[in-house]
Amino acid sequence: RHETSKIFRCAQCDFATNYKFSFQSHLLTHKISKNLKCVQCYYETNYKSRFKWHLLTHKTVSKVFKCAKCDFVSNYRCNLKSHLLIHNTSKIFKCAQCDYATNIKQNLKTHLLT
């Protein structure tokens, strides 16, 4: 026996789906009043998952990593670690074809392409 799947069609636009959950989620896009409102900005949505992601944009990062040699700052230790290489005076990556030398491997790779 072949089952015919039910098609849910939106009365307000061309949206159609075979899945009731998708249809119900879609209907929220037409809802004028948004249930979830951010108290820190004007963002509004009816989707809980989107609201949670939005709230993360306001989250303050507790750790700040500062360079002791200049005004560079980052929220991530790995960025500071990479940054510190520019202060390193020894050039450990050297071009075999000319006198170019750098302390950043990616810079040597870029140099070799030119």
Beta strands, then each sheet from edge to edge (+ up, - down):
strand 1: 8-9
strand 2: 16-17
strand 3: 36-37
strand 4: 44-45
strand 5: 65-66
strand 6: 73-74
strand 7: 93-94
strand 8: 101-102
sheet 1: 1+ 2-
sheet 2: 3+ 4-
sheet 3: 5+ 6-
sheet 4: 7+ 8-
end
